[in-house]
Each structure stands twice: as structure tokens, then as C-alpha cells.
Amino acid sequence: MDSEVAESTWRDPKRYLWLLVPAAPGAVTLSWLLVWSTGLHIFWWTALVLILVAGPTADHLVGRETHDRAPDRILAQLQQDKFYRFATHMFLPTQYLALAFGCWVWAGGGWVTLTFADKVGLMVAVGLSGGIANNAAHELGHRRERAERWLSKLALAQSWYGQFYVEHNRGHHVRVATPEDPASARFGESVYFFVVRSVVGSTRSAWRLETKRLRRQGHSRWSLRNDVLNAWLLSAILFAGLALWFRPVVVPWLFGQALIGIFLLEGMNYLSHYGLRRQKLPSGRYERLRAAHSWNSNTVIMNVFLLHLQRHSDHHTDPSHRYQGIRHAEDAPQLPSNYTAMLVLSLVPTLWRRVMDPRVLAIYGGDVRLTALSPRQLKRMQLDGS
């Protein structure tokens, strides 16, 4: 009887907060508006402060969610509620409006005069918008509907990172927390080294996955059936169109903001699985993926703006669940703060390791050999007899 009452009375307390998600790219326009109205050029950095400082700080102060999990039998109904698709579908129009607005200002519009530093501040704002769009692309890319998968590619086009659509779904989710996964961060690895390794490794993996898929179907990997190539083509068309419309002066800033978007996406990958490792069984296979193989956080504000990405263990348990149906895993390792605050912390590797390395070691009873060491580190320890 109690469960029936819970199912009949449970309501999503964040239901209408999800409507804030498509507003995130508005930080680009807000930056311009503050500069135009006050004449203070420092406001070009408004988006950076809001997204990487003020938002995570407020979220840390508000703290973790305390409301009950959605009952099991209500999940199917929650999954089918089309209200929740508005937040992800509407993100693309606001994303592209922010991108076009940024190009207009770079090209001399906006009734303001930009210094080089101002243009960099605007580039950071547009790049952060693209990075948040990559999170929406992550949500859309897991869907079965063909239209939503194309929306995922469109969202990724701004960062020129369409290969993520292939590698994340068919590579990372299969090999997560194993040495074969380039998107699982190793113990002791800095975010800067990881991002380079993950971008290179994930791109190679995506190309191999598409080559194998197309070969099985009897098609060439050089055809537009290749989801890596057609995603890159979308980016090329987008950048070429913006360069023609707003003049080639915008091209360097477009590539600069793309790098920021990629770094934001891969930075989230970094902290999601840092140091965690699935152990290899006597059979040669890896142990079953468990909640313990993903770092989680369950804070209110970032749960909204990151579409429950912080509930990472449950996402890996069943990637088909739409964001509104992803639930907090009580037995998963918890980060000391929200994902965005931890990303900022990772920018200072010494502080990151001081905070995170003891937490990783505690999970494995202090045995560093069980953590996600690089093959070279593990071999060295074996030779030393550690």
C-alpha cells in the first residue's frame, strides 16, 4: 500500500526548473548587454564567472538533493513525458543564436569596440555555451529516435567534435573504467594530459568503429554513411557559412571557442571516472560494470543544468534512460562537490590530487595496484615487486 501511495503522490520537484536549461547560452548576450549598457569591458567575462564560479559556488552552498527517488513503476511514464524533451530540443536554437550573435560582435557589430582581450572573453563565453551544448548532445545521442540523434550531431558541430557521437555510445559505454577506454582518466593523470590523450584516442576509436560497421554492411568508410565524416561535414558547413556571412575574421575565434567546448566535454569525462578501474577476471574478461566505477554528485543546481550527468553511475547502468529518469545511486562514490566545481579544481593538478587521490585509494583499501594505473606504471610496479 505504501508503494502505491508513493507512486500516486510522487512529483518531480525539478519539473519546471528544466526550462532553465535552454537559457544557458543567454550568458553570451548578457555579457554584451552589460558591456554595452555600462561601458565596462570586464563584463565580457560574465559567462565565465557565472558558469564556472558563481553557479558552482551557489550549488555547493545549496547542497545535495534530499527528495525521494522516483518509484520504479513510475519510470516508464516519466520516460514518455514529452514535456522533458523541450529542455534538450530547445537548447539548439538558443545555442546557435548565441554562436551567431558572437560572430556578429567579433565581426564589428553590437555597437561596441572590442580589444583583443575582449574578443578572448567573448570567445570563452561562446565556447562555454558550446561546451554546455555538448552535454545536451550527450543526452540526445543516447536516444533511439533518428531525429534526436541528428540533433546530437548538430549540437556537437559547434565544437567540431562529432566523433564523440560514435565513440561515446559504442566505445566508452562498452569499455568504461578499463585500460582500453581513452575517456577513462588514470590515477595520477592531470586533466591536461588526459584531454589530449582522450581526444586522440577517442577520435581513433570512433574511426575504427565506423570502419568496422561500414565494412560489415559492405560500404566504404569514405562514404557519407560514416557518422564521423558526416558529423565533421556539418561542422565544416557551419564554420564556412559563418565565415561567409560574417567575414573570415571570425574563423580564428570559431576554432578557439571549439577548443574550449572540447575541453569542457573532456573535462567532465576526466572527473567522471578518475582513478577507477574494473578488475580483470581469471577468464580474461573485466568484471561487470558497477556503481562503484563512476564518480557521482547529487547537487540541486548542477543536476538541472547538467541534465543529471552527475548521477553518472545510473546513467551507465542504463544509458537508454532519459535524463529525467536517471536516479541517484546511494552506493556510488561521491565527489566532495558538484561536477563543475570539481572541474575547476582539476585545473590545478596538485590540489586535485590532494583531494581526490586519497578518495580513490580508500575505495581500493589503499592498494594502488587496483586503481586505474597506466600500463607503464603498472609494469613498473610489477618489476619493482610492489
C-alpha positions in Angstrom: 0.0 0.0 0.0 2.8 2.4 0.9 4.4 2.0 -2.5 1.1 2.6 -4.3 0.7 5.8 -2.3 4.2 6.9 -3.1 3.6 6.3 -6.8 0.4 8.2 -6.9 1.8 11.2 -4.9 5.3 11.5 -6.3 6.0 14.6 -8.3 9.3 15.7 -9.9 10.3 18.7 -7.8 12.5 20.0 -10.6 9.9 19.7 -13.3 9.8 23.4 -14.2 13.4 24.1 -13.4 14.4 22.1 -16.5 13.0 25.0 -18.6 16.1 27.0 -17.4 18.5 24.7 -19.3 17.9 26.3 -22.8 18.6 29.7 -21.3 22.2 28.9 -20.5 23.6 30.2 -23.8 22.0 33.5 -23.0 25.1 34.3 -20.9 26.7 35.3 -24.2 24.1 38.0 -24.9 24.1 39.0 -21.2 27.8 39.7 -21.4 27.3 42.0 -24.4 24.4 43.7 -22.8 26.3 44.6 -19.6 29.3 45.9 -21.7 27.0 48.0 -24.0 25.0 49.5 -21.1 27.9 50.2 -18.7 30.9 50.6 -20.9 32.8 48.3 -18.6 34.7 45.8 -20.7 35.3 43.5 -17.8 31.7 42.2 -18.3 32.9 40.2 -21.4 34.0 37.7 -18.8 30.5 37.5 -17.2 29.7 34.0 -18.7 33.0 32.6 -17.3 32.2 33.9 -13.8 28.5 32.7 -13.9 29.2 29.3 -15.3 32.5 28.3 -13.6 32.4 30.3 -10.4 29.0 31.7 -9.2 26.9 28.7 -10.3 29.1 26.0 -8.8 29.5 28.1 -5.6 25.8 28.6 -5.2 25.2 24.9 -5.9 27.7 23.9 -3.3 26.0 26.1 -0.7 22.5 24.8 -1.6 23.8 21.3 -1.2 22.6 17.9 -2.2 19.1 16.8 -3.2 17.0 15.4 -0.4 13.7 14.4 -2.1 12.8 10.8 -2.7 13.8 8.9 -5.7 11.2 8.3 -8.4 9.4 5.0 -7.7 10.4 2.1 -10.0 7.0 1.7 -11.6 6.7 5.4 -12.5 9.9 5.5 -14.6 8.2 4.3 -17.8 5.6 7.1 -17.5 8.4 9.6 -16.7 10.3 8.5 -19.8 7.4 9.1 -22.1 6.5 12.5 -20.8 7.3 14.8 -23.8 7.5 17.9 -21.6 11.1 16.9 -20.7 12.2 16.9 -24.3 11.6 20.7 -24.5 14.8 21.3 -22.5 17.0 19.4 -24.9 15.3 20.2 -28.2 15.1 23.9 -27.4 18.8 24.1 -26.5 19.8 24.0 -30.1 18.1 27.3 -31.2 19.5 29.2 -28.2 22.9 27.6 -28.8 23.0 28.7 -32.4 21.6 32.1 -31.7 24.4 32.7 -29.2 27.0 31.5 -31.7 25.7 33.7 -34.5 25.5 36.7 -32.0 29.1 36.1 -31.0 30.2 36.1 -34.7 28.3 39.3 -35.3 30.1 41.0 -32.4 33.5 39.6 -33.5 32.9 41.0 -37.0 32.3 44.5 -35.7 28.6 44.5 -34.7 27.0 45.2 -31.4 27.8 48.9 -31.2 30.9 48.2 -29.1 34.6 48.3 -29.8 36.5 45.2 -28.8 40.1 44.9 -27.7 41.9 41.6 -28.2 41.2 40.7 -24.5 37.5 41.5 -25.1 37.4 39.1 -28.1 39.1 36.4 -26.0 36.4 37.0 -23.2 33.7 36.6 -25.9 35.4 33.5 -27.2 35.3 32.0 -23.8 31.6 32.8 -23.4 30.7 31.2 -26.7 33.0 28.2 -26.0 31.3 27.6 -22.7 27.9 27.8 -24.4 29.2 25.2 -26.9 30.5 23.0 -24.0 27.1 23.0 -22.3 25.6 22.2 -25.7 27.9 19.1 -25.8 26.2 17.9 -22.7 22.8 18.3 -24.4 24.3 16.4 -27.3 25.3 13.6 -24.9 21.7 13.3 -23.8 20.3 13.4 -27.3 22.9 11.0 -28.7 21.7 8.1 -26.5 18.2 8.3 -27.9 16.8 5.8 -30.4 14.8 8.4 -32.4 16.7 9.2 -35.6 15.8 12.9 -35.4 17.2 13.3 -31.9 20.5 11.6 -33.0 20.8 14.2 -35.7 20.1 16.9 -33.2 23.0 15.5 -31.2 25.3 15.9 -34.2 24.1 19.4 -34.7 24.8 20.3 -31.1 28.3 18.9 -31.4 29.0 20.7 -34.7 29.9 24.0 -32.9 32.8 22.3 -31.2 33.8 20.2 -34.2 33.6 17.1 -32.1 31.1 14.9 -33.9 33.2 11.8 -33.4 32.0 11.9 -29.8 28.6 10.7 -31.0 30.2 7.5 -32.2 32.9 6.8 -29.6 30.8 7.7 -26.5 27.9 5.4 -27.4 29.7 2.4 -28.9 33.1 2.8 -27.3 33.1 4.4 -23.9 30.0 2.7 -22.7 31.4 -0.7 -23.5 35.0 -0.1 -22.2 34.4 2.3 -19.4 36.9 2.1 -16.5 39.2 -0.3 -18.4 42.7 0.4 -19.8 41.1 0.2 -23.3 38.9 3.3 -22.8 40.7 6.5 -23.7 37.9 8.5 -22.0 38.5 7.0 -18.5 41.1 9.0 -16.6 44.0 7.2 -15.0 45.1 7.6 -11.4 47.6 10.5 -11.0 46.9 11.8 -14.5 46.4 15.6 -14.9 43.3 16.9 -16.7 45.6 18.5 -19.4 47.3 15.2 -20.3 44.1 13.4 -20.2 42.2 15.7 -22.5 44.9 15.3 -25.2 45.1 11.5 -24.8 41.3 11.2 -24.8 40.8 13.4 -27.9 43.4 11.5 -29.9 42.3 8.1 -28.6 38.6 8.7 -28.9 39.0 10.0 -32.5 41.0 6.9 -33.5 38.5 4.7 -31.8 35.5 6.4 -33.4 37.1 6.0 -36.9 37.8 2.3 -36.2 34.3 1.6 -35.0 32.8 3.2 -38.1 35.2 1.5 -40.4 34.2 -1.9 -38.9 30.5 -1.1 -39.1 30.5 0.0 -42.7 32.7 -2.9 -43.7 30.2 -5.3 -42.3 27.5 -3.5 -44.3 29.5 -3.6 -47.5 30.2 0.1 -47.6 33.3 2.3 -47.9 34.4 4.1 -44.8 34.9 7.2 -47.0 31.1 7.5 -47.7 28.8 9.9 -46.0 27.3 6.9 -44.3 30.3 7.3 -42.0 28.9 9.0 -38.9 32.3 10.6 -38.2 32.6 12.0 -41.7 29.1 13.3 -41.9 29.4 14.9 -38.4 32.6 16.6 -39.5 30.9 17.8 -42.6 28.3 19.5 -40.5 31.0 21.4 -38.7 32.7 22.4 -42.0 29.4 23.7 -43.4 28.7 25.6 -40.2 32.1 27.2 -40.0 32.2 28.0 -43.7 28.7 29.5 -43.6 29.6 31.7 -40.6 32.8 32.8 -42.3 31.0 33.8 -45.4 28.2 35.6 -43.6 30.3 37.4 -41.0 33.6 37.5 -42.9 36.7 35.3 -42.4 37.7 37.5 -39.4 35.6 35.2 -37.2 37.4 32.0 -38.2 40.2 32.1 -35.5 37.6 32.8 -32.8 35.4 29.9 -34.0 38.2 27.4 -33.7 39.2 28.9 -30.3 35.7 28.5 -28.9 35.6 25.0 -30.3 38.7 24.1 -28.3 37.1 25.4 -25.2 33.9 23.3 -25.9 36.0 20.2 -26.3 38.0 20.8 -23.2 34.8 21.3 -21.2 33.3 18.0 -22.5 36.5 16.0 -21.9 37.0 17.7 -18.5 33.7 16.2 -17.5 34.9 12.8 -18.8 38.0 13.2 -16.7 36.3 13.6 -13.3 33.5 11.1 -14.1 35.8 8.0 -13.8 39.1 9.4 -12.4 41.3 6.6 -11.0 38.5 4.0 -11.0 39.2 0.6 -12.6 37.2 -2.6 -13.4 39.3 -5.5 -12.4 40.2 -8.3 -14.9 38.7 -11.7 -14.0 40.6 -15.1 -14.4 38.6 -15.6 -17.6 40.3 -12.6 -19.1 37.1 -10.5 -19.1 36.5 -7.5 -17.0 34.2 -7.5 -14.0 30.7 -6.3 -14.5 30.2 -2.6 -14.5 29.0 -1.4 -11.1 28.0 1.9 -9.5 31.5 2.0 -7.9 33.1 2.7 -11.3 31.7 6.2 -11.7 32.1 9.4 -9.6 28.7 10.9 -8.7 27.3 14.1 -7.2 23.7 14.8 -6.4 23.5 18.6 -6.0 20.4 20.5 -7.0 21.5 23.3 -9.4 24.1 21.3 -11.4 21.7 18.4 -11.6 19.5 20.7 -13.6 22.0 22.4 -15.8 23.9 19.2 -16.5 20.8 17.1 -17.1 21.6 14.7 -14.3 25.0 13.9 -15.8 26.2 13.9 -12.1 24.2 10.8 -11.5 26.7 9.1 -13.6 26.5 5.5 -12.2 22.8 5.2 -13.0 23.4 6.6 -16.5 26.0 3.9 -17.2 23.7 1.2 -15.7 21.1 2.0 -18.4 22.1 4.7 -20.9 18.6 4.5 -22.6 17.1 6.3 -19.7 16.3 9.9 -20.5 17.7 12.4 -18.1 14.6 12.9 -16.1 14.6 9.2 -15.2 18.2 9.0 -14.1 18.3 8.4 -10.3 20.8 8.8 -7.5 22.9 5.8 -6.7 23.3 5.5 -3.0 26.2 3.1 -3.2 28.3 5.1 -5.8 31.4 7.0 -4.8 30.5 10.7 -4.2 32.6 13.7 -5.1 33.1 16.3 -2.4 31.3 18.9 -4.6 29.4 19.3 -7.8 30.9 18.4 -11.2 31.6 22.0 -12.3 33.3 22.9 -9.1 35.5 19.7 -9.4 36.3 20.6 -13.0 37.6 24.0 -11.8 39.6 22.2 -9.1 41.1 19.9 -11.7 42.7 22.9 -13.4 45.2 22.9 -10.5 46.5 19.3 -10.6 48.3 19.4 -7.3 45.1 20.4 -5.5 43.1 17.9 -7.4 45.4 15.0 -6.4 45.4 16.2 -2.8 41.6 16.0 -2.7 40.9 13.0 -5.0 43.8 10.5 -4.7 43.0 9.6 -1.0 39.4 9.0 -2.0 40.4 6.7 -4.9 42.8 4.7 -2.6 40.1 4.4 0.1 37.9 2.7 -2.5 40.6 0.0 -3.1 41.7 -0.4 0.5 44.9 1.5 -0.1 46.1 -0.8 -2.8 47.3 1.5 -5.6 47.7 -1.5 -7.9 43.9 -1.8 -8.1 43.5 1.8 -9.3 43.4 2.9 -12.9 47.2 3.0 -13.4 48.6 3.4 -16.9 50.1 0.2 -18.4 53.6 1.7 -18.0 53.0 2.5 -14.3 51.6 -1.0 -13.6 54.5 -2.7 -15.4 57.0 -0.6 -13.4 55.3 -1.6 -10.1 55.4 -5.3 -11.1 59.1 -5.1 -12.0 59.8 -3.4 -8.6 57.8 -6.1 -6.8 55.4 -3.5 -5.4 
